Amino acid sequence: MKFINDINSKLDKFVYIFLIFHIIIEKFGGEAVSITISTLDCSEEIKDILLKDNYLLKNKGIQLFFDEDKKDDITLFKIHLDDTNKVLYANKHLANIIAGVVINNLEEKLVKKIVNNKFNKFTTEERKKIISLAVKQLKDSMYEKNKERDLIVKKILNYLDNNNNFNLEGFVRFRLKEYMYNIHLAIKQAVDNMIIEKEYEEFIELLEYFVSLQEIKIPLIHLYKKEDGGYKLVDNKGRNIKNNLVKNYIKELLDEEISYEDILISSLINLSPGKIIIHFDNKDLTKTLNKIFKDKVEVDFS
């Protein structure tokens, strides 16, 4: 009799568990689905977006819950979906969230890591400059960025079709090879541009030092822009200043890629004026002349 009672008791428990399970299935419309997203660098960004975007899913009749856990330096978000019939839409939503985090948040962090690890021969300020140039280049083309985002979303969706565990940094590093190549290319170009800019600044400093040692040859030069893109130099009596150096440079200009600005700067250094008055608007040229000739430069548009 005790044996039969034990069996009945076990049956009662089984029936109870079965009924509870059945109620859960009825309530949520199918077997619950979960996806785990793990990240080293973007935990706050992912959490914020999951919290903010929950109401968007609720409007679509989708209930998304997530638990946050920590394993060493890795943050894990276990995301639960209550309805298998809406997995496709939920995956699309998650793929867009992840793609947005990659482009808007992770991208700059990846650039910083690569630059600081691989280019530590540069100073801290130089590395900051490289990072700034690379990030700007990566974000400049909105059309290319939208194409890139669409490609990332597609790759994430393909991955989520067969996997429930998604590591953000690992996925980007090993599954988005073309994207990583573009980041490395932008960094390389930023390094090249920074070196060119640095060499230019050093050259300008050398010219500045050379000018500071010169004696004044012409008290005043008025500088005008010509219609052909060249420049006209006039003295304080309104006479055109003729300079043999200019003639020689014009000959070289025909043979080589020498700009009018290069000719102008070389001419002004050779003429060594006490004051230069610029009568046209060219911010870049004015900035360069100010660096070389310091307080000798004035601007007058009248």
LUMRO-777542 format. One record per residue (C-alpha): residue in one letter; z, y, x. Coordinates in nm, 2 decimals. Layout:
<recs>
REC type     zz     yy     xx
REC    A      Z      Y      X
...
</recs>
This chain:
<recs>
REC type     zz     yy     xx
REC    M   0.00   0.00   0.00
REC    K   0.09   0.24   0.29
REC    F  -0.25   0.16   0.45
REC    I  -0.43   0.25   0.12
REC    N  -0.23   0.57   0.09
REC    D  -0.32   0.66   0.45
REC    I  -0.69   0.61   0.37
REC    N  -0.67   0.82   0.05
REC    S  -0.49   1.09   0.25
REC    K  -0.77   1.09   0.51
REC    L  -1.03   1.09   0.24
REC    D  -0.86   1.39   0.08
REC    K  -0.87   1.58   0.41
REC    F  -1.24   1.49   0.46
REC    V  -1.33   1.60   0.11
REC    Y  -1.13   1.93   0.17
REC    I  -1.31   2.00   0.50
REC    F  -1.65   1.91   0.34
REC    L  -1.58   2.15   0.05
REC    I  -1.48   2.43   0.28
REC    F  -1.79   2.38   0.49
REC    H  -2.00   2.37   0.17
REC    I  -1.85   2.70   0.05
REC    I  -1.93   2.86   0.39
REC    I  -2.29   2.74   0.37
REC    E  -2.31   2.87   0.01
REC    K  -2.16   3.21   0.11
REC    F  -2.37   3.27   0.42
REC    G  -2.70   3.12   0.30
REC    G  -2.74   2.88   0.59
REC    E  -2.60   2.76   0.92
REC    A  -2.46   3.05   1.13
REC    V  -2.65   3.14   1.44
REC    S  -2.51   3.30   1.76
REC    I  -2.67   3.46   2.06
REC    T  -2.47   3.55   2.37
REC    I  -2.58   3.86   2.57
REC    S  -2.42   3.90   2.91
REC    T  -2.44   4.21   3.14
REC    L  -2.30   4.34   3.46
REC    D  -2.41   4.70   3.44
REC    C  -2.47   4.80   3.08
REC    S  -2.17   4.67   2.87
REC    E  -2.08   5.01   2.72
REC    E  -2.44   5.09   2.63
REC    I  -2.49   4.76   2.45
REC    K  -2.16   4.78   2.27
REC    D  -2.23   5.13   2.15
REC    I  -2.57   5.04   2.01
REC    L  -2.45   4.72   1.84
REC    L  -2.18   4.92   1.67
REC    K  -2.41   5.21   1.57
REC    D  -2.70   4.98   1.45
REC    N  -2.49   4.75   1.23
REC    Y  -2.55   4.97   0.93
REC    L  -2.92   4.95   0.98
REC    L  -2.90   4.57   0.95
REC    K  -2.67   4.59   0.65
REC    N  -2.94   4.79   0.47
REC    K  -3.18   4.50   0.53
REC    G  -2.92   4.26   0.39
REC    I  -2.83   4.12   0.74
REC    Q  -2.47   4.08   0.84
REC    L  -2.42   4.08   1.22
REC    F  -2.09   4.02   1.39
REC    F  -2.01   4.02   1.76
REC    D  -1.72   3.93   1.98
REC    E  -1.67   4.09   2.32
REC    D  -1.54   3.88   2.62
REC    K  -1.50   3.94   2.99
REC    K  -1.57   3.69   3.27
REC    D  -1.50   3.84   3.61
REC    D  -1.73   4.15   3.62
REC    I  -1.96   4.02   3.35
REC    T  -1.92   4.13   2.99
REC    L  -2.03   3.88   2.72
REC    F  -2.13   3.98   2.37
REC    K  -2.14   3.68   2.14
REC    I  -2.34   3.79   1.84
REC    H  -2.32   3.59   1.51
REC    L  -2.58   3.60   1.24
REC    D  -2.48   3.48   0.90
REC    D  -2.82   3.37   0.77
REC    T  -3.08   3.15   0.95
REC    N  -3.35   3.28   0.72
REC    K  -3.32   3.62   0.88
REC    V  -3.31   3.51   1.25
REC    L  -3.66   3.64   1.32
REC    Y  -3.58   4.00   1.20
REC    A  -3.25   3.99   1.38
REC    N  -3.41   3.88   1.70
REC    K  -3.67   4.16   1.68
REC    H  -3.38   4.40   1.63
REC    L  -3.19   4.27   1.93
REC    A  -3.51   4.26   2.14
REC    N  -3.56   4.63   2.07
REC    I  -3.20   4.71   2.15
REC    I  -3.22   4.53   2.48
REC    A  -3.56   4.69   2.57
REC    G  -3.41   5.03   2.50
REC    V  -3.11   4.96   2.72
REC    V  -3.34   4.84   3.00
REC    I  -3.56   5.15   3.00
REC    N  -3.30   5.42   2.91
REC    N  -3.00   5.29   3.10
REC    L  -3.06   5.00   3.33
REC    E  -3.37   5.14   3.49
REC    E  -3.20   5.43   3.67
REC    K  -2.91   5.20   3.78
REC    L  -3.16   4.95   3.93
REC    V  -3.33   5.24   4.12
REC    K  -2.99   5.35   4.26
REC    K  -2.90   5.00   4.37
REC    I  -3.23   4.94   4.54
REC    V  -3.23   5.28   4.71
REC    N  -2.87   5.26   4.83
REC    N  -2.91   4.90   4.95
REC    K  -3.25   4.92   5.12
REC    F  -3.27   5.28   5.23
REC    N  -2.92   5.34   5.38
REC    K  -3.08   5.49   5.70
REC    F  -3.13   5.80   5.49
REC    T  -2.84   6.04   5.43
REC    T  -2.66   6.05   5.09
REC    E  -2.84   6.37   4.99
REC    E  -3.18   6.22   5.09
REC    R  -3.11   5.90   4.89
REC    K  -3.01   6.12   4.59
REC    K  -3.35   6.30   4.63
REC    I  -3.54   5.96   4.64
REC    I  -3.36   5.84   4.33
REC    S  -3.43   6.16   4.14
REC    L  -3.80   6.15   4.24
REC    A  -3.84   5.78   4.15
REC    V  -3.66   5.81   3.81
REC    K  -3.87   6.12   3.72
REC    Q  -4.19   5.93   3.81
REC    L  -4.09   5.63   3.60
REC    K  -4.02   5.84   3.30
REC    D  -4.30   6.09   3.32
REC    S  -4.57   5.90   3.13
REC    M  -4.46   5.85   2.77
REC    Y  -4.77   5.65   2.69
REC    E  -4.72   5.40   2.97
REC    K  -4.34   5.39   2.89
REC    N  -4.42   5.29   2.52
REC    K  -4.66   5.02   2.64
REC    E  -4.40   4.89   2.89
REC    R  -4.14   4.88   2.61
REC    D  -4.36   4.68   2.38
REC    L  -4.43   4.43   2.66
REC    I  -4.05   4.40   2.73
REC    V  -3.98   4.34   2.36
REC    K  -4.24   4.07   2.34
REC    K  -4.10   3.89   2.65
REC    I  -3.75   3.91   2.51
REC    L  -3.86   3.77   2.18
REC    N  -4.04   3.48   2.35
REC    Y  -3.72   3.41   2.55
REC    L  -3.49   3.42   2.24
REC    D  -3.72   3.17   2.06
REC    N  -3.59   2.90   2.29
REC    N  -3.26   3.04   2.43
REC    N  -2.93   3.15   2.29
REC    N  -2.79   3.28   2.62
REC    F  -2.94   3.61   2.75
REC    N  -2.83   3.77   3.08
REC    L  -2.97   4.12   3.10
REC    E  -2.99   4.18   3.47
REC    G  -3.11   3.82   3.54
REC    F  -3.38   3.85   3.28
REC    V  -3.51   4.18   3.42
REC    R  -3.51   4.05   3.78
REC    F  -3.68   3.72   3.72
REC    R  -3.87   3.75   3.39
REC    L  -4.00   4.11   3.42
REC    K  -4.18   4.08   3.76
REC    E  -4.44   4.35   3.68
REC    Y  -4.17   4.59   3.56
REC    M  -3.97   4.54   3.88
REC    Y  -4.29   4.59   4.08
REC    N  -4.34   4.93   3.91
REC    I  -3.98   5.03   4.00
REC    H  -4.03   4.93   4.37
REC    L  -4.36   5.12   4.38
REC    A  -4.21   5.43   4.23
REC    I  -3.93   5.41   4.49
REC    K  -4.18   5.37   4.77
REC    Q  -4.38   5.67   4.65
REC    A  -4.06   5.87   4.62
REC    V  -3.96   5.79   4.98
REC    D  -4.31   5.90   5.10
REC    N  -4.29   6.22   4.90
REC    M  -3.94   6.29   5.03
REC    I  -4.04   6.24   5.39
REC    I  -4.34   6.47   5.35
REC    E  -4.12   6.73   5.18
REC    K  -3.86   6.70   5.46
REC    E  -4.13   6.74   5.73
REC    Y  -4.27   7.05   5.54
REC    E  -3.92   7.21   5.52
REC    E  -3.87   7.15   5.90
REC    F  -4.21   7.30   5.97
REC    I  -4.12   7.61   5.75
REC    E  -3.79   7.64   5.94
REC    L  -3.99   7.64   6.27
REC    L  -4.22   7.91   6.15
REC    E  -3.92   8.11   6.03
REC    Y  -3.77   8.09   6.38
REC    F  -4.10   8.18   6.54
REC    V  -4.14   8.49   6.31
REC    S  -3.78   8.60   6.39
REC    L  -3.88   8.62   6.76
REC    Q  -4.19   8.83   6.71
REC    E  -4.22   9.21   6.74
REC    I  -4.37   9.39   6.45
REC    K  -4.75   9.46   6.50
REC    I  -4.84   9.61   6.15
REC    P  -4.58   9.81   5.95
REC    L  -4.70   9.70   5.61
REC    I  -4.94   9.46   5.45
REC    H  -5.05   9.46   5.08
REC    L  -5.15   9.12   4.97
REC    Y  -5.41   9.08   4.68
REC    K  -5.57   8.77   4.53
REC    K  -5.95   8.75   4.53
REC    E  -6.17   8.60   4.26
REC    D  -6.30   8.33   4.49
REC    G  -5.94   8.20   4.54
REC    G  -5.89   8.37   4.88
REC    Y  -5.67   8.66   4.97
REC    K  -5.73   9.03   5.07
REC    L  -5.50   9.20   5.32
REC    V  -5.47   9.58   5.31
REC    D  -5.27   9.81   5.53
REC    N  -5.06  10.10   5.42
REC    K  -5.36  10.34   5.44
REC    G  -5.57  10.12   5.20
REC    R  -5.79   9.97   5.47
REC    N  -5.89   9.61   5.48
REC    I  -5.72   9.42   5.76
REC    K  -5.97   9.22   5.97
REC    N  -5.84   8.94   6.17
REC    N  -6.04   8.72   6.40
REC    L  -5.80   8.43   6.33
REC    V  -5.92   8.44   5.96
REC    K  -6.28   8.41   6.07
REC    N  -6.20   8.11   6.28
REC    Y  -6.01   7.95   6.00
REC    I  -6.29   8.00   5.75
REC    K  -6.52   7.81   5.98
REC    E  -6.26   7.53   6.00
REC    L  -6.22   7.54   5.62
REC    L  -6.58   7.45   5.58
REC    D  -6.53   7.14   5.81
REC    E  -6.18   7.03   5.72
REC    E  -5.94   7.03   5.43
REC    I  -5.76   7.36   5.51
REC    S  -5.63   7.55   5.21
REC    Y  -5.65   7.93   5.16
REC    E  -5.27   7.93   5.16
REC    D  -5.26   7.78   5.51
REC    I  -5.51   8.04   5.63
REC    L  -5.30   8.32   5.47
REC    I  -4.97   8.21   5.62
REC    S  -5.13   8.16   5.97
REC    S  -5.29   8.51   5.94
REC    L  -4.97   8.68   5.84
REC    I  -4.77   8.52   6.12
REC    N  -5.04   8.63   6.37
REC    L  -5.04   8.98   6.23
REC    S  -4.66   9.00   6.23
REC    P  -4.60   9.26   5.96
REC    G  -4.28   9.46   5.91
REC    K  -4.32   9.42   5.53
REC    I  -4.54   9.22   5.29
REC    I  -4.60   9.34   4.93
REC    I  -4.75   9.07   4.70
REC    H  -4.95   9.21   4.41
REC    F  -5.01   8.89   4.21
REC    D  -4.81   8.62   4.05
REC    N  -4.78   8.29   4.25
REC    K  -4.43   8.16   4.25
REC    D  -4.49   7.88   4.50
REC    L  -4.66   8.10   4.76
REC    T  -4.40   8.37   4.72
REC    K  -4.12   8.12   4.77
REC    T  -4.28   7.99   5.09
REC    L  -4.34   8.35   5.23
REC    N  -3.98   8.44   5.14
REC    K  -3.86   8.14   5.35
REC    I  -4.07   8.23   5.65
REC    F  -4.05   8.62   5.64
REC    K  -3.71   8.65   5.47
REC    D  -3.63   9.00   5.35
REC    K  -3.97   9.14   5.46
REC    V  -4.13   9.01   5.13
REC    E  -4.15   9.22   4.81
REC    V  -4.34   9.16   4.48
REC    D  -4.51   9.44   4.29
REC    F  -4.74   9.37   3.99
REC    S  -4.81   9.74   3.91
</recs>
